[in-house]
């Protein structure tokens, strides 16, 4: 997965959940997904994909090790 300016290898993604965090991020919307990973300084990245359903479907295929609570 790639989000400017962050590249996260699929194998490093641990979990994905919905977030409405006000933290600054490359996500332009407050309707975001929080991706927890073992990459980088913070260990999480906030994203707002254009098509959330398709994005999650693809992540679930590529990240069988990840947890998707409530998604």
N, C-alpha and C positions, 0 to 999 in steps of 0.2 A: 504494500500500500504506500502511496506517496501523497503527502500533503505539504504544500509549500510552507516553510522550508524544510520539512521533516520527511525522512524516508524511514518507514518501519517495516522490517522483514516480517512476513506473515508468521513465521515460526516464533517470533518474540511477543506476539499478541496474546495476552492472558485473559482479558475479559472486555466486553463491550456492554455499555448500558446507556440509557437515555440520561440527558443532563440539560438543565436550564441554567447552568452556572454563568455568572457574570464575568468570569475570568477572561482576560484578553486571550485571543487565539486567532488562528487563521479562519476559523468558522465565522461566517458573516451573520448567521442567524442565532437566536437564543434557543431555538429548537435543535439541540445538538446531540451528538453521540460522544460519550467519553470512552476512549480506547486506552485501556491499561496495558502497558507493555514493559519489557525489561530492556529498554533502549533509551539512551539520553539521560538528561539531568532530572527531569520531573517524574518520569515513569508513566505519564499519561499525555494524551493529545485529544483536544476537542475538535470535532469535525462536523460540518453540516452538509451532507451530500444532497445533491439535487433530487435524486430518487432514493430515499432512505430504504424502502423495501427491497429494491434490487441490490443496493449496496450491502445490506445485511445478509441477503441470500448468498451473495458471492463470498462475503467474509466467512460465513458458516461453512461453505464448501472448502475454502482454502485454509481455514484455521480450526481444524477439528479439536485441537487441544484447548481452545478458548471457551470460556463460560459466557453465556448470553442470558443473564437473568432477566426474566420478564419480556424478552424479545422474541 
